[in-house]
């Protein structure tokens, strides 16, 4: 699938099957004259301690399969009350305990502070890697908003600092001005521009 692709644009592959991530990164990179082609790749999920290591390993695996310059993105969600759990395991934790388990954790904690952290990794050759980080701080909700909306799960229980609404309640344009993923994608776009 190609996102934002006038003919004059440079193209790059984004290794993801997640349309939300592809749309968001595609919208940002379009500002830098870059169109992305989203390609689903089966990764062996690496169990590294940092997002940077995970993103680099996924980029290495993606390059191995497609033999072309590629970007990958990995995001963690960090709950301060739980020593920054679930962190890079956010997707796996959501799949195993769902909103029921997440809300139980949030309700039991006095500290509702949390943040998203995104790492985008670009490799031109599977050997050299550039990483670009984005972070968004905020507060966890005791309830789900916009449950039926087609948005990422943690966006439905997280209110960014300076906002009155949860991430899922913001329009895509509003979200793209402040999100962790947008911050990292802008850094990538500036790198390509240079």
ABEGO torsion letter per residue (X at the ends): XBBGBBAABBBBBBBBABAAAAAAAAAAAAAAGBBBBBBBBBBBBBBBABAAAAAAAAAAAAAAAAGBBBBBBBBBBBBAAAGGOAEAAAAAAAAAAEAAAAAAAAAABABABBBBBBBBBBBAAGABBBBBBBBBBBBBBABBBGAABBBBAAAAABBBBGBABBAAABBAAAAAAABAAAAAAAAAAAAAAX
